[in-house]
Amino acid sequence: MQPIEQQDVELVEKENIPTLHFPYDDVLPDPEAQKLRRSEAERATSLGNAYHNKVIIYFQTDDGATKCVNTSVWATHEEYITLKSGITIPLRAILGFTF
């Protein structure tokens, strides 16, 4: 995955994620990058459940803005991840994770 420029990233609170709109197309067009993202999502889930570790999740909204949230991942599903309080982010919108 490509490195993310920190100055172009807006930190958002987890509670504000349900108000955001996500792109319909995958932000990672490369199938290998998509596989890596899924692997990282599953790792983030393991860390969140076993050790209550937080990760930084970088994602894109439908207006092309890059945002991030610092939180624990509770579950990885086929098409999205679940955070605390049942908040979800579509996998197709996630650019990457920082552990």
MOVEN-V15678 format. One record per residue. SS is DSSP state (@ for helix, = for strand, . for the rest). OMEGA is omega in whole degrees, -180 to 180 (NA if undefined). Layout:
ss->(SS | SS)
omega->(OMEGA | OMEGA)
This chain:
ss->(. | . | . | . | . | @ | @ | @ | = | = | = | . | . | @ | @ | @ | @ | @ | @ | . | . | . | . | . | . | . | . | . | . | . | @ | @ | @ | @ | @ | @ | @ | @ | @ | @ | @ | @ | @ | @ | @ | @ | @ | @ | @ | @ | @ | . | . | . | = | = | = | = | = | = | . | . | . | . | . | = | = | = | = | = | = | . | = | = | = | = | . | . | . | = | = | = | = | @ | @ | @ | . | = | = | = | @ | @ | @ | = | = | = | = | = | .)
omega->(-179 | 177 | -178 | 178 | -175 | -177 | -179 | -174 | 177 | 175 | 179 | 175 | -180 | -177 | 180 | -177 | 180 | 180 | -177 | 177 | -174 | -180 | 178 | 179 | 180 | 179 | 177 | -176 | -177 | 180 | 178 | 177 | 178 | 177 | 178 | 179 | 180 | 179 | 179 | 178 | 178 | 176 | 179 | 178 | 179 | 180 | -179 | -178 | -175 | -172 | -178 | 178 | 174 | 174 | 172 | 180 | 177 | -179 | -179 | 174 | -174 | 176 | 178 | 180 | 176 | -179 | 175 | 177 | 178 | -173 | 174 | 176 | -177 | -179 | 172 | -179 | -179 | -174 | -178 | 171 | 178 | 176 | 176 | 179 | 177 | 178 | -178 | 172 | 177 | 177 | -177 | -179 | -173 | 178 | -179 | -176 | 168 | -177 | NA)
